[in-house]
């Protein structure tokens, strides 16, 4: 997401790099590039105009630290203005003070409401809630069946009454059923249309009047760009929505909708969808400051840490820390555990987007290889328990057997051995004292202990 915008902004920063200070001329040149980058990213024209004016005013007003270089000054201002544009702080779904919390999902057909409903239910379940899904889309073929299958997949009850009952009656009956069963979160999946019409809005208003939802969330497809902003504006004027969920953000390299919706509707983006799979990482809470950091190429370390903390097992982390303290080194059992945990953090390309200054890596167009994890796992599982525990047992014949059993080559087995050795070398350099909580969870220390080297004496030639 935001790939094209991020690349353009990085080029803008490079152009101003090396200049002595910010002047009216180089600011104007930079802002011309920024304006072009925003319009190409399909950001609303009025939003772009106001954004550029705000940056120009601040940059010329020298509201930045004098110790920063020109490119860092302009990057700082742009990051702060992007954060302000997208809402400053993240806003979560509000919970009802009395009775169950009712979340009503609305939006056009094809935006992904049904999938989002299941993802929200999974998030609430992980937070200790007891959600119920409500199948109120009686028009789209197989919509009810889809929600029932998703509910079964995430072990969440689905309330439905078929296609012969009005959505309003379904919503009212679902509320009664949820209260009798003790469900404290109700997520209503409503019908959509291919376009906005009076029938759609009338039905949604009737559901709203019947159950008085705690929040009405609009689900929009980020890939539709400015159309997503127009849809949000129309739904907000009719329903007075409480927030927006942007889906398919990983499929849109521009991201203009995310930068425009808050300004146009004055309603927050609460979640972004980054995949079709029903998993915790596929629906992210929207944090404006973190997103601004991603856009200007500084990554999102905080989200990366949160994902790691969610999947890394505390007992396994303590065992790794013990091995590091005793300098025993990791074996292939540990290596396999690390691979599985990294995979649980989400797709590798998503993780790479969170890495700071990814665009400055020496390797351009870096594409993470998901197959590498698969082959590494196959090779480790082809080893005997003794070989996993003691990699030094792997001689030529054992490597040949492992390669045959895993469908790989001996060269790939050797590469895996080299990776384990490299990991142990790196980890042995980490100090086990003073490790932060995150470092303990991923088996890394907070600082690398530098080895002191004595200057080498040059030998005189005779």
GISUL-V106673 format. One record per residue. N is the residue number from 1. SS is DSSP state (H for helix, E for strand, L for the rest). PSI is psi in degrees with one decimal (NA if undefined). Layout:
n: (N/N)
ss: (SS/SS)
psi: (PSI/PSI)
This chain:
n: (1/2/3/4/5/6/7/8/9/10/11/12/13/14/15/16/17/18/19/20/21/22/23/24/25/26/27/28/29/30/31/32/33/34/35/36/37/38/39/40/41/42/43/44/45/46/47/48/49/50/51/52/53/54/55/56/57/58/59/60/61/62/63/64/65/66/67/68/69/70/71/72/73/74/75/76/77/78/79/80/81/82/83/84/85/86/87/88/89/90/91/92/93/94/95/96/97/98/99/100/101/102/103/104/105/106/107/108/109/110/111/112/113/114/115/116/117/118/119/120/121/122/123/124/125/126/127/128/129/130/131/132/133/134/135/136/137/138/139/140/141/142/143/144/145/146/147/148/149/150/151/152/153/154/155/156/157/158/159/160/161/162/163/164/165/166/167/168/169/170/171/172/173/174/175/176/177/178/179/180/181/182/183/184/185/186/187/188/189/190/191/192/193/194/195/196/197/198/199/200/201/202/203/204/205/206/207/208/209/210/211/212/213/214/215/216/217/218/219/220/221/222/223/224/225/226/227/228/229/230/231/232/233/234/235/236/237/238/239/240/241/242/243/244/245/246/247/248/249/250/251/252/253/254/255/256/257/258/259/260/261/262/263/264/265/266/267/268/269/270/271/272/273/274/275/276/277/278/279/280/281/282/283/284/285/286/287/288/289/290/291/292/293/294/295/296/297/298/299/300/301/302/303/304/305/306/307/308/309/310/311/312/313/314/315/316/317/318/319/320/321/322/323/324/325/326/327/328/329/330/331/332/333/334/335/336/337/338/339/340/341/342/343/344/345/346/347/348/349/350/351/352/353/354/355/356/357/358/359/360/361/362/363/364/365/366/367/368/369/370/371/372/373/374/375/376/377/378/379/380/381/382/383/384/385/386/387/388/389/390/391/392/393/394/395/396/397/398/399/400/401/402/403/404/405/406/407/408/409/410/411/412/413/414/415/416/417/418/419/420/421/422/423/424/425/426/427/428/429/430/431/432/433/434/435/436/437/438/439/440/441/442/443/444/445/446/447/448/449/450/451/452/453/454/455/456/457/458/459/460/461/462)
ss: (L/L/H/H/H/H/H/H/H/H/H/H/H/H/H/H/L/L/L/L/L/L/L/H/H/H/H/H/H/H/H/H/H/H/H/H/H/H/H/H/L/L/L/L/H/H/H/H/H/H/H/H/H/H/H/H/H/H/H/H/L/L/L/L/L/L/L/L/L/H/H/H/H/H/H/H/H/H/H/H/H/H/H/H/H/H/L/L/L/L/L/L/L/L/L/L/L/L/L/L/E/E/E/E/E/E/L/L/L/L/L/L/H/H/H/H/H/H/H/H/H/H/H/H/H/H/L/L/L/L/E/E/E/E/E/L/L/L/L/L/L/L/H/H/H/H/H/H/H/H/H/H/H/L/L/L/L/E/E/L/L/L/L/L/L/L/H/H/H/H/H/H/H/H/H/H/H/H/H/H/H/L/L/L/E/E/E/E/E/L/L/L/L/L/L/L/L/H/H/H/H/H/H/H/H/H/H/H/H/H/H/L/L/L/E/E/E/E/E/E/E/H/H/H/L/H/H/H/H/H/H/H/H/H/H/H/H/H/H/L/L/L/E/E/E/E/E/L/H/H/H/L/L/L/L/H/H/H/H/H/H/H/H/H/H/L/L/L/E/E/E/E/E/L/L/L/L/L/L/H/H/H/E/E/E/L/L/H/H/H/H/H/H/H/H/L/L/L/L/L/H/H/H/H/H/H/H/H/H/H/H/L/L/H/H/H/H/H/H/H/H/H/H/H/H/L/L/L/L/L/L/H/H/H/H/H/H/H/H/H/H/H/H/H/L/L/L/H/H/H/H/H/H/L/L/L/L/H/H/H/L/L/L/L/L/L/L/L/L/H/H/H/H/H/H/H/H/H/H/H/H/L/L/L/H/H/H/H/H/L/H/H/H/L/L/H/H/H/H/H/H/H/H/H/H/H/L/L/L/H/H/H/H/H/H/H/H/H/H/H/H/H/H/H/H/H/H/H/L/E/L/L/L/L/L/L/H/H/H/H/H/H/L/L/L/L/L/E/L/L/L/L/L/L/L/L/L/L/L/L/L/L)
psi: (147.5/17.5/-47.3/-40.7/-43.3/-42.2/-42.6/-40.5/-38.0/-40.4/-35.6/-42.9/-36.4/-37.4/-36.0/-9.0/139.5/-12.4/149.2/-44.0/169.4/129.2/170.0/-34.0/-51.6/-25.5/-43.3/-42.5/-43.6/-43.7/-26.9/-40.9/-40.3/-42.4/-45.7/-40.2/-40.4/-44.7/-37.7/-26.9/5.2/34.8/142.6/138.5/-45.5/-38.8/-42.5/-45.3/-47.9/-37.6/-45.8/-42.7/-39.7/-42.9/-43.6/-43.8/-43.4/-41.4/-42.4/-27.1/-1.8/43.9/45.0/165.5/132.9/-19.8/-11.6/147.6/161.6/-43.4/-33.6/-32.5/-49.6/-34.8/-39.2/-45.5/-44.0/-41.5/-44.9/-38.2/-35.2/-42.9/-45.2/-39.6/-37.3/-0.3/1.7/-65.4/153.7/147.3/122.1/169.2/129.6/144.5/147.3/141.2/-32.4/132.4/-175.0/151.2/126.1/119.4/118.9/120.8/133.3/167.7/172.3/163.1/135.6/-1.7/-20.9/28.4/-43.7/-44.2/-41.3/-39.1/-44.9/-39.8/-40.2/-42.8/-40.2/-40.3/-44.0/-37.7/-42.0/-23.7/7.9/11.4/171.4/81.3/160.0/136.0/140.6/120.8/90.4/9.2/98.2/7.4/-43.1/129.9/130.7/12.2/-41.8/-43.6/-39.6/-45.7/-37.6/-40.4/-40.8/-39.9/-39.9/-36.8/-35.3/11.3/50.8/131.6/145.7/124.1/126.0/153.4/26.0/-166.5/0.1/-0.8/144.0/147.6/-31.7/-45.1/-38.5/-44.6/-43.0/-43.6/-36.5/-39.0/-44.1/-43.9/-41.1/-40.5/-35.3/-27.2/-9.2/19.5/125.7/-2.9/123.5/124.6/113.7/118.9/105.7/169.3/156.8/173.6/169.9/-16.2/166.4/128.9/170.2/-34.6/-45.5/-50.9/-36.9/-42.2/-42.5/-38.8/-35.4/-41.0/-41.8/-45.3/-32.1/-39.1/-7.1/67.2/146.6/-41.3/140.7/116.6/131.8/126.9/119.3/149.1/115.0/-25.0/-12.6/-2.6/-123.9/-28.4/-35.9/-38.9/-41.0/-41.1/-44.7/-40.6/-41.9/-44.1/-38.0/-40.1/-29.2/-38.5/-12.8/65.6/160.7/-14.5/175.5/143.3/119.1/122.1/163.7/33.5/-28.7/-10.9/-2.7/112.4/-5.1/-57.5/16.9/-33.4/-40.9/-29.1/-15.0/-33.9/-46.8/-43.3/-39.2/-43.6/-18.0/26.2/141.1/151.0/121.6/-33.5/155.8/137.7/132.5/38.5/161.0/-17.3/147.5/90.3/162.8/-37.9/-6.1/-7.7/104.7/139.9/139.5/117.4/108.1/-44.1/-41.3/-39.9/-38.6/-38.7/-39.7/-42.7/-40.0/6.7/12.0/4.6/-169.6/78.2/-35.7/-44.2/-39.1/-42.5/-41.1/-39.4/-41.3/-43.6/-27.0/-24.0/-21.1/126.9/132.9/-42.2/-41.5/-37.8/-39.6/-38.5/-40.8/-41.0/-38.4/-43.1/-37.2/-40.6/-41.9/0.5/41.0/-21.2/158.9/148.4/-172.8/-21.4/-44.6/-41.5/-42.5/-40.8/-43.8/-42.0/-44.7/-38.3/-39.5/-40.8/-35.0/-15.5/-13.0/172.9/144.0/-33.8/-32.7/-40.8/-38.5/-33.1/-20.6/-10.4/129.5/139.7/42.6/-36.1/-16.6/3.4/147.2/-23.6/118.4/155.3/46.2/121.9/115.1/139.9/100.0/-29.5/-27.3/-42.1/-39.2/-45.4/-37.5/-42.1/-40.9/-39.9/-43.1/-39.3/-15.4/-4.3/156.1/159.6/-37.6/-38.5/-37.7/-40.4/-30.2/88.4/-18.6/-12.1/-14.9/94.6/-171.7/-45.4/-38.6/-39.7/-39.9/-41.2/-41.8/-41.4/-39.6/-41.8/-25.4/-1.0/31.4/-171.5/163.3/-33.8/-39.1/-36.4/-42.2/-38.2/-39.0/-41.8/-41.9/-38.2/-40.5/-43.0/-41.7/-41.4/-44.4/-37.7/-44.3/-43.6/-31.6/-19.0/-11.6/140.7/129.9/-12.4/140.4/25.2/132.1/166.7/-42.2/-41.1/-37.4/-37.8/-28.7/6.8/27.3/146.6/176.5/-17.8/153.4/128.5/116.2/133.3/132.5/131.3/132.0/141.1/133.2/134.4/133.7/134.8/128.3/139.2/136.4/NA)
